[in-house]
Amino acid sequence: MSETAPPRGGTPRARAEIDLAALRANVRTLRAKAPGAAFMAVVKADGYGHGAIPCARAAVAAGATWIGTATPEEALAVRADPALPADVRVLCWLWTPGGPWREAVEADIDLSVSDIWALRELTGALRGTSLVARVQLKADTGLGRNGCQPADWPGLVTEALRAERAGLLRVTGLWSHFACADEPGHPSIGAQLSLFREMVTQAEDLGVRPEVRHIANSPATLTLPETHFDLVRPGIAMYGLSPAPALGSSADLGLRPVMTLSASLALVKEVPGGHGVSYGHHYVTPGETTLGLVPLGYADGVPRHASGTGPVLVGGKWRTVAGRIAMDQFVVDLGGDRPAPGDEAVLFGPGDRGEPTAEDWAQAAGTIGYEIVTRVGARVPRVHVNEGRAG
């Protein structure tokens, strides 16, 4: 077991337990959905809040051969992990002008390029060196974020091939990203897939010989085998959350949520009926009752939008956030029950013990499960359990 910012003894205020055995099992489940494709474990945003380095290690132990990151800083941190095998590839895709191009190439990181400016900045950083970059060209097939528009694609590909002939880089991949793969039957899915095939063919006709072509995110890995190509890159599904309720629950998809967020009750007290609770008194006790103080708040990533609706398991019963969630704490009405200070309050987990799930919190806050786990703040230590390769 490992943990970040370990408490100095006694009962911890809060913890996010990360079950790496569950993560490894999820990777195996997802790999079985795409047996002919390589597996990229996406660990951007500190592994969706779970801890990038331990999660990358666990994913590799379960068969991942690629690691996906958004920023160069994330990629460099993952690549610097001495436990990561040298033959595991790391892809970084979110670049801005002035980025650490040369440092990334020296660290053996694969770089995504979406525009001429990035390609020129990269090649400029490498001129006069013996370094050769591995570059993947990203196509915008309809998401409208990063990626090269179809009209500009021939120019980007041609310039990349010119740099390849100059010995500055190798074009090793062609890729894109879906906008609506989590909405079964959405017409954009077929349109994007068709355009991706066209843009891949166009690049290959111009002379690109990619090692990998990829477009499948979590929902596409789970439900769209025709999108798997050479590599799939699940993100949220690797952490055991369903990409969307329309696709089924985690259990329906054969996945197990990896994170359990809990806290120790800081205070339990009796109050009379008619007592206001938290800022604005948006909750007033309907009668004499007991209140429990949970020492987590929006500074820890608990969404304020879940005030009055967020579910918590205390003493074997579901409770609901009473009143507004504050920066460091919130209150639950215990209905006269008297757990002791230090007893556990579970905000979410796999659901095995009857506790809420991240999806329950997403519904309470009007958001998605991705946000619930990713926003858990740095004040909450991550405690990684089941780090061994078995299981």
Secondary structure, DSSP 8 states (H G I E B T S, - for coil): -EESS--SSSS-SEEEEEEHHHHHHHHHHHHHHSTTSEEEEE-HHHHHTT-HHHHHHHHHHTT--EEEESSHHHHHHHHT-TTS-TTSEEEE----TT--HHHHHHTT-EEEE-SHHHHHHHHHHHTTS---EEEEEEB-SSS-SSSB-GGGHHHHHHHHHHHHHTTSEEEEEEE---SSTTSTT-HHHHHHHHHHHHHHHHHHHHT---SEEE-B-HHHHHH-GGG-TTEE--SGGGGT--S-GGG--TTTTT----EEEEEE--EEEEE-TT-EESGGG-EE-SSSEEEEEE---GGGT--GGGTTT-EEEETTEEEEB-S---SS-EEEE-TT----TT-EEEEESSSTTS---HHHHHHHHTS-HHHHHHT--TTS-EEEE--SS--
